[in-house]
Amino acid sequence: MIIEQKVEVIESKDLEPTKYVETKVATFKDVLFDFDRYTIKEDNKPVLRAASSWLMENPDVKLLIEGHCDDRGTNEYNLALGDRRAKAVRDYLVSLGVPSSKINILSYGEEKPICMEKTVDCRARNRRAHFVILSKGE
């Protein structure tokens, strides 16, 4: 199997001294959240169960969960809300048996939207937890 790798390296204090790079071995649907909330909705649970199974079957990878928000609220508030969203997803995955050592979180707040329009649908797509699969770099 050929694995595509991005050039950028993601480093985190939680990822051991070894560098990890994003890979394209698997992708999971983003977990979407209601406005100003960080509760895992029922329709997201199948995605999280699939992600937990895959992570437990692939011991050499780690997961970075990125927390994102829409453009409403202050930068500080949205960074904190993005952090709570990423933590809620991490905690749910851990409750399904994924070792917490395999999961790292990062909040981007409103800084990396996937949709730029000021519509209800667009803002809903930006309120998300996004998964990045990481493997050890060379």
QUIGI-V339299 format. One record per backbone hydrogen bond with DSSP energy under -1.0 kcal/mol. NH is the residue of the N-H (numbers start at 1). CO is the residue of the C=O. Records with the same first field share a line. If there is no record, write none. Layout:
NH = CO + CO
This chain:
6 = 22
10 = 20
15 = 12
21 = 135
23 = 133
24 = 4
31 = 129
33 = 127
37 = 34
44 = 41
45 = 42
48 = 44
49 = 45
50 = 46
51 = 47
52 = 48
53 = 49
54 = 50
55 = 51
56 = 52
57 = 53
61 = 58
62 = 134
63 = 102
64 = 132
65 = 104
66 = 130
67 = 106
68 = 128
69 = 109
78 = 74
79 = 75
80 = 76
81 = 77
82 = 78
83 = 79
84 = 80
85 = 81
86 = 82
87 = 83
88 = 84
89 = 85
90 = 86
91 = 87
92 = 88
93 = 89
94 = 90
95 = 91
97 = 94
98 = 93
102 = 99
103 = 100
104 = 63
106 = 65
108 = 67
111 = 108
123 = 119
124 = 120
125 = 121
126 = 122
128 = 126
129 = 31
130 = 66
132 = 64
134 = 62
135 = 21
137 = 19
